């Protein structure tokens, strides 16, 4: 090897050795670099190893190809085509897609299983509640007077189910045992707010509550309680913890809700505490209990509804009435003669003023008020301390709590949004009803309620019904009332009657979902505390988007063909579909159906069918007397 020394480089032996070593090291580094490039495809994978993700190294892939597909070729000879590798990777992508589809199917099955288990759990919980109610009933009867059990048995075996009601001592124990939280609560509702209140002065409402920030909605409610003289409405914003306080003139103002997350607030209202019933004359007071009362003209359309409301009442009274106050049921029949249900449903008949309504007339309930008044004077009406006025198109789902039984002079009713006596559109007819009372009772003080549902002291029913029947005579002689109020004119007549008697009847009217009375389907989006469901409107469920015509579920009492009748049993209605957000469910007028709203309809279908089963156990109607 000849080494050329650069100019200016002194040829000393030590420097020459160093120069030779430098050249040798540079050559070795270059050799190793070229070798690494030659083996770059091995990617540091050892023999037989595979890379993560099911990808093989190129070396391993080629070995497999030689072993599996090229076994007859010499190992040192390879005509491997790179396109095979591309095909291999395409197969891997196909396999991955297949695995993803399989995972989606498995996830779908798991979700369906969760839904099935949810339904089974709900059914099991309902059965558990029924068992607990039965256990409570049996324990109550065993701890109480044995004569009570015998009396219940005799009354039931006599044809109709009745309970004797509670003594004064037992009623007070039951009343005082009910949790105070039932009516001393904040009435919290998520995704809601209240319209119309006047903000509390000062920092409590300034800057939308930014100066009154609280950590929780409970603290916000407590802040309202602390200033209850000027506050009855609170609104909490969980996004910034603002607590806004206000005062609403209408102590029964319903919340605005049902729009999902579009309303970000959690709101509530402080309702007045109920004036609970306390018998004054212990010996003269009737048993503390509730007589559930409906009216009917005995027509076929009314009769099938009557059978189902009575069946649903029995289901609840026998299985869920832990307090023992759901004691009696009576149908007031305003008809010239008995009908086909007198041996099936407990009935008291009143002679009508309008005999033509036996079959069909322009307003079939025009004799209702007078018939109720006549019944209220009988001994049958005095068997319980309180009366629940109901309608034939109710389905009972719960037993009423003791807190709905109020002192004389008070009634627990329902707030109807379409009964507004002081509204400008209502005033022409309201003036006819309220003639002579304008100076005594302002129109704004006439309650937004109607005759049903109402739970009141039995003697108060007599006071109201006496004036109510007089106003119904006025309504049937007034073309203005009939034109303006139409079908609900007897509801308006009841409200005006309650305001005109001395002393006026005071109403407790908590709005849904805090009402212990009823919900109206499909308008109400939550069942809440309601004991009954009113199905006067015919709900239907359609698949969206708007406009939608694909009806997947419906029930209209006016067109239902499964009603029982002479020699015919009832048919069950289909259950509602399960919730599926992708189907964009809609209601009758293409309103968006909320998930909670669908749950209300499901509960209705379930309890309606329970009533069908109970009604079908009754003895068959072999002939009609109508």
C-alpha positions in Angstrom: 0.0 0.0 0.0 1.5 3.4 -1.0 0.6 6.3 1.1 1.0 9.8 -0.3 1.9 12.4 2.3 0.1 15.7 2.1 2.2 18.8 1.5 3.6 20.4 4.6 3.3 17.1 6.5 6.5 16.1 8.2 7.4 12.5 7.7 8.0 11.4 11.3 7.3 7.7 12.0 4.7 8.4 14.7 2.7 10.7 12.5 2.7 8.2 9.6 1.3 5.5 11.9 -1.5 7.7 13.0 -2.4 8.7 9.4 -2.5 5.0 8.4 -4.8 4.2 11.4 -7.2 7.0 10.4 -7.5 5.8 6.9 -8.1 2.2 8.0 -10.9 3.3 10.5 -12.6 5.3 7.8 -12.7 2.3 5.5 -14.0 0.0 8.2 -16.8 2.5 9.0 -17.8 2.7 5.3 -17.9 -1.1 5.0 -20.2 -1.5 8.0 -22.5 1.2 6.7 -22.8 -0.5 3.3 -23.5 -3.8 5.1 -26.3 -2.3 7.2 -28.0 -1.0 4.0 -27.8 -4.4 2.4 -29.6 -5.9 5.4 -32.1 -3.0 6.0 -35.2 -5.1 5.3 -34.6 -7.4 8.2 -35.7 -4.5 10.5 -33.9 -6.1 13.5 -36.3 -9.0 13.5 -34.9 -12.3 14.8 -35.4 -15.6 13.1 -39.0 -16.8 13.5 -40.1 -13.5 15.1 -43.1 -11.6 13.8 -43.8 -7.9 14.2 -46.9 -6.5 16.1 -50.1 -6.1 14.2 -50.0 -9.5 12.4 -47.4 -8.1 9.9 -44.4 -10.4 9.1 -41.0 -9.1 8.3 -40.1 -9.2 4.6 -37.4 -11.9 5.4 -39.9 -14.1 7.3 -42.6 -13.6 4.6 -40.2 -14.7 1.8 -39.2 -17.7 3.9 -42.8 -18.7 4.3 -43.4 -18.2 0.6 -40.5 -20.4 -0.3 -41.6 -23.1 2.2 -45.3 -23.1 1.4 -45.5 -22.1 -2.2 -42.1 -22.6 -3.7 -40.9 -25.8 -2.1 -39.6 -27.2 -5.5 -37.3 -24.4 -6.1 -33.7 -24.1 -5.0 -33.2 -22.1 -1.9 -30.5 -20.0 -3.5 -32.8 -19.2 -6.4 -35.7 -16.7 -5.8 -38.1 -15.2 -8.3 -40.2 -13.7 -5.5 -42.6 -11.1 -6.9 -43.2 -8.0 -4.7 -46.8 -8.1 -5.8 -47.4 -11.1 -3.6 -46.6 -8.9 -0.6 -49.3 -6.4 -1.7 -51.8 -9.2 -2.0 -50.9 -10.4 1.4 -51.5 -7.0 2.9 -54.8 -6.7 1.1 -55.9 -10.0 2.7 -54.9 -8.6 6.1 -57.1 -5.6 5.5 -60.1 -7.8 4.5 -59.5 -9.9 7.7 -59.4 -6.8 9.8 -62.7 -5.5 8.2 -64.3 -8.8 9.0 -63.1 -8.6 12.6 -64.5 -5.1 12.9 -67.9 -6.2 11.6 -67.9 -9.2 14.0 -67.1 -6.8 16.9 -70.0 -4.5 15.9 -72.4 -7.5 15.8 -71.2 -8.6 19.2 -71.7 -5.1 20.6 -75.2 -4.9 19.1 -76.0 -8.3 20.8 -74.7 -7.0 24.1 -76.8 -3.9 23.8 -79.9 -5.9 23.0 -79.1 -8.1 26.0 -78.8 -5.1 28.2 -82.2 -3.8 27.0 -83.8 -7.2 27.6 -82.3 -7.3 31.1 -83.6 -3.8 31.7 -87.2 -4.9 30.8 -86.9 -8.0 32.9 -85.6 -6.0 35.8 -88.5 -3.6 35.6 -90.9 -6.4 35.5 -89.2 -8.0 38.5 -89.2 -4.8 40.4 -93.0 -4.4 39.8 -93.7 -7.9 41.0 -91.5 -7.2 44.0 -93.6 -4.1 44.8 -96.7 -6.2 44.5 -95.3 -8.8 46.8 -94.3 -6.1 49.3 -97.8 -4.6 49.1 -99.3 -8.0 49.8 -97.0 -8.6 52.7 -97.8 -5.2 54.1 -101.5 -5.9 53.7 -101.3 -9.3 55.4 -99.1 -7.9 58.2 -101.4 -5.0 58.8 -104.4 -7.3 59.0 -102.6 -9.7 61.3 -101.5 -6.9 63.7 -104.9 -5.2 63.6 -108.4 -6.2 64.5 -109.3 -9.6 63.1 -112.9 -8.3 62.5 -111.5 -5.9 60.0 -110.1 -8.8 57.8 -113.4 -10.6 58.1 -115.3 -7.5 57.1 -113.1 -7.0 54.0 -113.5 -10.6 53.1 -117.3 -10.4 53.4 -117.5 -7.3 51.4 -115.4 -8.8 48.6 -117.3 -12.0 48.6 -120.6 -10.1 48.5 -119.7 -9.0 45.0 -117.6 -5.9 45.2 -114.2 -5.2 46.7 -114.3 -2.7 49.6 -112.2 -1.8 52.7 -113.6 -0.4 55.9 -111.3 2.7 56.1 -109.1 3.8 59.0 -110.0 4.7 62.5 -109.0 8.1 63.8 -106.0 6.7 65.7 -104.8 4.5 62.8 -105.2 7.4 60.3 -103.1 9.7 62.4 -100.4 7.0 62.7 -100.5 6.6 58.9 -100.6 10.3 58.2 -97.7 11.1 60.5 -95.7 8.2 59.2 -95.6 9.5 55.7 -92.2 11.1 54.9 -92.2 14.9 55.1 -90.0 15.0 52.0 -93.0 14.2 49.9 -94.2 17.8 50.2 -91.4 19.7 51.9 -89.0 19.3 49.0 -87.4 21.7 46.5 -89.4 20.3 43.5 -86.1 20.0 41.6 -86.3 19.4 37.9 -83.3 19.1 35.6 -83.3 20.9 32.2 -86.1 23.2 33.2 -86.9 26.8 34.0 -89.9 28.9 35.1 -91.4 31.7 33.1 -92.7 35.0 34.5 -91.3 35.3 38.0 -90.1 38.6 39.4 -86.3 38.5 40.4 -85.5 39.0 44.0 -83.9 42.4 44.6 -80.2 42.7 45.3 -77.4 40.3 44.8 -79.6 37.2 45.0 -80.7 37.7 41.3 -78.2 40.2 40.0 -76.2 39.2 36.9 -78.3 36.0 36.5 -77.3 34.8 40.0 -73.5 35.3 39.5 -73.4 37.1 42.9 -75.1 34.2 44.6 -73.1 31.3 43.4 -73.6 27.9 45.1 -71.8 24.6 44.8 -75.0 22.5 44.3 -78.6 22.9 43.4 -79.5 21.9 46.9 -77.6 24.9 48.3 -79.4 27.1 45.7 -82.8 25.8 46.9 -81.8 26.4 50.6 -80.9 29.9 49.6 -84.4 30.4 48.4 -85.8 28.9 51.6 -83.8 31.3 53.6 -85.5 34.2 51.8 -88.9 32.6 51.5 -90.8 35.8 52.1 -89.6 37.1 48.8 -88.5 33.9 47.0 -90.4 30.8 45.9 -88.6 30.1 42.6 -84.9 29.2 42.1 -82.8 28.4 39.1 -79.3 26.8 39.3 -76.8 26.9 36.4 -74.4 23.9 36.8 -72.1 25.4 34.2 -71.0 28.4 36.3 -72.8 27.6 39.6 -75.0 30.7 39.4 -78.0 30.7 41.7 -80.9 32.9 40.6 -83.8 33.6 42.9 -87.3 35.0 42.1 -90.9 35.2 43.1 -93.8 33.9 41.1 -97.3 35.1 41.7 -98.8 31.8 40.7 -97.6 29.4 43.4 -98.6 26.4 41.1 -96.7 27.7 38.0 -95.7 24.6 35.9 -92.0 24.4 34.8 -91.0 24.6 31.2 -89.2 21.3 30.3 -89.2 18.5 27.8 -86.7 20.1 25.5 -83.6 18.1 26.6 -80.3 19.9 26.9 -81.8 23.0 25.2 -82.6 24.2 28.7 -79.3 23.9 30.7 -80.7 24.9 34.1 -81.8 22.9 37.1 -84.9 24.7 38.6 -87.4 24.3 41.3 -90.3 26.0 43.2 -91.3 26.0 46.8 -94.9 24.9 47.0 -97.1 25.6 50.0 -97.3 22.7 52.5 -100.7 20.8 52.5 -103.2 21.3 55.2 -103.6 17.6 56.1 -106.8 16.1 57.3 -107.3 15.7 61.0 -110.7 14.5 62.2 -112.2 16.8 64.8 -115.2 14.9 66.0 -113.7 11.4 66.5 -116.9 9.6 67.2 -119.0 11.4 64.6 -116.3 11.4 61.9 -116.7 8.8 59.1 -113.9 6.3 58.5 -110.8 8.0 57.0 -110.7 6.7 53.5 -111.4 7.6 49.8 -114.4 6.7 47.7 -113.4 6.8 44.1 -116.3 8.0 42.0 -117.0 8.3 38.3 -120.2 9.1 36.3 -121.8 7.6 33.2 -124.9 7.7 31.1 -124.6 3.9 30.5 -123.8 4.0 26.8 -121.7 1.3 25.3 -118.8 3.7 24.6 -118.7 4.7 28.3 -119.3 1.2 29.6 -116.1 -0.4 28.3 -114.1 2.4 29.7 -115.9 2.0 33.0 -115.0 -1.6 33.2 -111.3 -0.9 32.6 -111.1 2.0 35.1 -112.8 -0.2 37.7 -110.4 -3.1 36.9 -107.3 -0.8 37.2 -108.7 0.6 40.5 -109.0 -2.9 41.9 -105.5 -3.9 40.8 -104.1 -0.9 42.7 -106.4 -1.0 45.7 -105.8 -4.7 46.2 -102.0 -4.8 45.6 -100.5 -1.4 46.2 -102.6 0.5 48.7 -100.2 0.2 51.7 -102.0 3.0 53.6 -105.4 1.3 53.3 -107.2 4.5 52.2 -108.2 3.4 48.7 -111.4 1.8 50.1 -114.4 2.1 47.8 -115.4 2.6 44.2 -118.8 3.9 42.9 -120.3 4.6 39.5 -123.0 7.2 39.5 -125.3 6.3 36.6 -127.5 9.1 35.4 -130.0 7.1 33.4 -133.7 6.2 33.3 -133.1 2.5 34.0 -130.3 0.1 35.0 -127.8 -0.9 32.4 -125.7 -4.1 31.8 -123.0 -3.1 34.4 -125.0 -2.9 37.6 -123.9 -6.4 38.6 -120.3 -5.9 37.5 -119.4 -2.4 38.7 -120.7 -0.8 42.0 -123.4 1.5 40.9 -125.8 4.2 42.2 -128.4 5.3 39.7 -129.9 8.9 39.5 -132.9 9.8 37.5 -131.7 12.2 34.8 -133.2 15.6 33.8 -132.5 14.7 30.1 -133.8 11.2 29.4 -132.6 11.5 25.7 -129.0 11.2 27.0 -129.7 7.5 27.7 -128.6 6.8 24.2 -127.2 9.8 22.5 -127.5 13.5 23.0 -125.6 16.7 22.2 -123.9 16.8 25.6 -123.9 13.5 27.4 -122.6 14.9 30.8 -125.2 17.7 31.2 -126.7 15.6 34.1 -123.5 14.9 35.8 -123.5 17.7 38.4 -127.0 17.1 39.5 -126.5 13.3 39.7 -123.4 13.9 41.9 -125.2 16.3 44.1 -128.1 13.8 44.6 -125.6 11.0 45.5 -123.7 13.2 47.9 -126.8 13.4 50.1 -127.0 9.7 50.5 -125.5 7.5 53.2 -123.4 5.7 50.6 -121.5 9.0 50.1 -120.8 9.2 53.8 -119.0 5.9 54.1 -115.6 7.6 53.6 -114.3 10.9 54.7 -113.1 11.9 51.2 -114.2 11.5 47.6 -112.0 11.2 44.5 -113.9 12.4 41.5 -112.4 10.6 38.5 -113.3 9.9 34.8 -114.1 6.7 33.0 -111.0 7.1 30.7 -108.5 6.8 33.6 -106.1 3.9 34.2 -104.9 3.8 37.8 -101.2 3.0 38.3 -100.5 3.9 42.0 -102.4 4.3 45.2 -102.8 7.9 46.5 -100.6 8.9 49.4 -102.1 10.1 52.7 -100.9 13.7 52.0 -103.7 14.1 49.3 -106.4 14.0 52.0 -106.8 17.6 53.1 -108.8 19.4 55.7 -112.4 20.4 55.0 -112.5 23.5 52.7 -109.5 22.2 50.7 -109.3 20.1 47.6 -106.4 18.3 45.9 -107.0 18.8 42.2 -105.3 19.0 38.8 -103.9 22.1 37.0 -105.4 22.3 33.5 -103.5 24.5 31.1 -106.5 25.0 28.9 -108.9 26.1 31.7 -108.2 29.8 32.2 -111.4 31.7 33.3 -109.7 35.1 33.2 -108.3 34.7 29.7 -109.6 37.3 27.2 -111.0 34.6 24.9 -112.8 33.0 27.9 -114.3 36.2 29.3 -117.5 36.4 27.2 -118.6 33.1 28.7 -116.9 33.6 32.1 -119.1 36.8 32.6 -122.2 34.7 32.2 -121.1 32.1 34.7 -119.8 34.8 37.2 -122.7 37.2 36.9 -123.4 38.8 40.4 -120.0 37.6 41.8 -117.6 39.9 40.0 -117.1 42.2 43.0 -116.8 39.2 45.5 -114.4 37.0 43.6 -112.0 38.4 41.0 -111.8 36.3 37.8 -108.1 35.7 38.4 -109.0 33.9 41.6 -111.1 31.3 39.9 -108.9 28.2 39.8 -107.5 26.7 36.6 -109.0 23.3 37.4 -112.1 21.1 36.7 -114.3 18.6 38.4 -111.9 15.6 37.8 -109.5 14.7 39.2 -110.4 16.2 42.6 -109.9 14.7 46.1 -112.0 16.6 48.7 -113.9 16.2 51.9 -117.2 14.5 51.3 -119.3 17.3 52.8 -117.5 19.9 50.6 -118.6 17.9 47.6 -122.2 18.5 48.6 -121.5 22.3 48.9 -119.8 22.6 45.5 -122.2 20.3 43.6 -125.2 22.2 44.7 -123.9 25.4 43.0 -122.3 23.4 40.2 -125.7 21.9 39.1 -127.2 25.4 39.1 -124.5 26.7 36.8 -125.0 23.7 34.5 -128.6 24.8 34.0 -127.2 28.3 33.0 -124.7 26.7 30.6 -127.4 24.7 28.8 -129.5 27.9 28.3 -126.5 30.0 27.1 -125.4 29.9 23.5 -122.4 32.0 24.4 -121.1 29.4 27.0 -121.7 26.5 24.6 -119.8 28.3 21.8 -116.9 29.5 23.9 -116.4 26.7 26.4 -117.7 23.8 24.3 -117.2 20.3 25.7 -115.3 21.6 28.8 -118.1 23.9 30.0 -118.9 21.6 32.9 -115.3 21.9 34.0 -115.6 25.7 33.9 -118.9 25.5 35.8 -117.2 23.5 38.6 -114.4 26.0 38.9 -116.8 28.9 39.1 -119.0 27.0 41.6 -116.0 26.3 43.9 -115.2 30.1 43.9 -118.7 31.3 44.5 -119.7 29.1 47.5 -119.1 30.4 51.1 -116.4 29.9 52.1 -114.8 29.3 48.7 -113.0 26.0 48.2 -109.2 26.2 48.3 -107.3 24.2 45.8 -103.9 22.5 46.0 -102.7 22.2 42.3 -99.1 21.0 42.0 -98.2 20.8 38.3 -96.9 17.6 36.6 -94.5 15.9 37.4 -95.2 16.9 41.1 -99.0 16.2 40.9 -100.3 13.2 42.9 -103.3 13.1 40.7 -102.7 12.2 37.0 -100.8 12.7 33.8 -102.3 13.2 30.3 -100.8 11.1 27.5 -99.0 11.8 25.3 -98.7 15.5 26.4 -96.8 14.8 29.7 -93.2 13.6 29.3 -92.9 12.1 32.8 -95.2 10.1 35.1 -93.8 11.7 38.2 -96.0 11.2 41.3 -99.3 10.6 39.3 -101.6 7.9 40.5 -103.6 7.7 37.2 -103.2 8.2 33.5 -105.8 10.0 31.4 -106.1 8.7 27.8 -108.6 11.0 26.3 -106.2 12.1 23.5 -105.3 9.4 21.0 -101.5 9.1 21.0 -99.6 7.7 18.0 -95.9 7.1 17.4 -94.4 7.7 14.0 -90.9 7.3 12.5 -89.3 10.7 11.5 -88.2 12.9 10.0 -91.0 15.5 9.6 -93.4 15.1 7.9 -93.9 11.5 9.0 -96.6 9.1 8.0 -95.0 5.8 9.1 -97.1 5.0 12.3 -95.5 2.2 14.4 -97.9 2.5 17.4 -101.2 4.1 18.2 -104.2 4.0 20.5 -107.3 6.0 20.1 -110.2 5.1 22.4 -112.7 6.4 19.8 -111.5 3.9 17.2 -110.3 1.0 19.3 -111.8 -2.3 18.2 -110.7 -4.4 21.1 -113.3 -3.3 23.7 -115.2 -5.9 25.6 -119.0 -6.0 25.3 -121.9 -8.3 25.4 -120.4 -11.8 25.4 -117.0 -10.5 24.3 -113.7 -10.2 26.2 -111.3 -7.3 25.9 -108.2 -7.5 23.7 -104.8 -6.3 24.8 -103.2 -3.4 23.1 -99.7 -3.8 21.6 -96.7 -2.6 23.6 -94.8 0.5 22.5 -91.6 0.2 20.5 -88.3 0.3 22.4 -86.3 3.5 22.3 -84.2 4.0 19.2 -82.7 7.5 18.8 -81.9 6.8 15.1 -85.6 6.4 14.2 -86.4 10.0 15.2 -89.7 9.1 16.8 -92.5 11.7 16.4 -96.0 12.2 17.9 -99.3 13.0 16.2 -98.4 16.4 14.9 -94.8 15.5 14.2 -93.6 16.7 17.6 -90.3 15.1 18.7 -91.0 12.2 21.1 -88.8 12.4 24.2 -87.3 9.1 25.6 -89.1 9.7 28.9 -92.3 10.4 27.0 -92.0 7.0 25.4 -91.5 5.5 28.8 -94.8 7.1 30.0 -96.6 5.5 27.0 -95.0 2.1 27.8 -96.3 2.3 31.4 -99.7 3.1 30.1 -99.8 0.1 27.8 -98.6 -2.2 30.5 -101.2 -1.1 33.1 -103.9 -0.9 30.5 -103.3 -4.6 29.7 -103.2 -5.4 33.4 -106.7 -3.9 33.6 -107.8 -6.0 30.5 -106.7 -9.1 32.3 -108.6 -8.1 35.5 -111.7 -7.2 33.5 -111.7 -10.4 31.6 -111.9 -12.3 34.9 -115.3 -10.7 35.5 -118.4 -12.8 34.7 -119.4 -12.5 31.1 -122.2 -10.1 30.1 -124.8 -12.5 28.6 -127.3 -9.9 27.6 -127.8 -6.1 27.4 -130.5 -4.3 29.3 -130.0 -1.1 27.4 
